[in-house]
Structures are given as structure tokens and as C-alpha cells.
Amino acid sequence: MASQYTPTMPRQRTVNISMPESMKRYVDRSVARHDFGNVSEFFRHLVREERRREAAREELDRLLAQGLDSGPGSSLDEAYFARLARGVARRAPRARGRGAA
């Protein structure tokens, strides 16, 4: 029977994977436990998850580089936290006045 490919569907490719029996049992259990229709769905899910993790790592790297390039940092010492607490205390009465809990 010929494939029912339509132009809107991405063309599917076949990938053969060799693995030890213990890994195959794990894959089969995972397919059943997570209600994947078949092993292919499970592996497509893994690839999508890896793509998301890779994008998140790239975003984190970008943000870290941005932070490093932003100039020298400030010390987080007792004086810093005292100023922070004073600022919060000054804003707290105004927040309560607006009905905040």
C-alpha cells in the first residue's frame, strides 16, 4: 500500500537504531507507560524534548553572556540587603492601602 503523503505533511524518514536488549525493554515500557502509540512516537518525543532543552541552553548562554557584558556587578553584602529591606518597607504601606494582602 502506498504512503498517503500530502504536501502539508512533513516527509517521514526511517531510522534504524541498534541497542542492547535492556534498553529495548526500557523503551517498550516507556511507550506503554506514557501512552505513546508506538516506538517511533516515543523517539520523536525525545527529539522534540532535546530540541527544547538545546534552545533553553542557548538562551541561558545568551543571557549569561549578556550579564557578563553588562559591566561590573555590585556586592551583595549586609548593606545591600539593608537597603533592599528599607525599600520594601517603604512600599509595603502603599501596597496595603491598595487592598493587597
Number of C-alpha atoms within 10 A of each C-alpha: 3 4 6 6 10 8 6 6 8 8 8 8 5 6 6 5 6 7 8 7 9 9 11 14 11 11 16 15 12 14 18 14 9 9 11 15 10 12 15 13 13 18 14 11 13 12 12 11 12 12 12 12 12 12 12 12 12 12 12 12 12 12 12 12 11 11 12 11 9 9 8 8 8 7 8 8 8 9 10 11 11 11 11 11 11 11 11 11 11 10 10 13 11 11 11 10 9 8 7 9 7
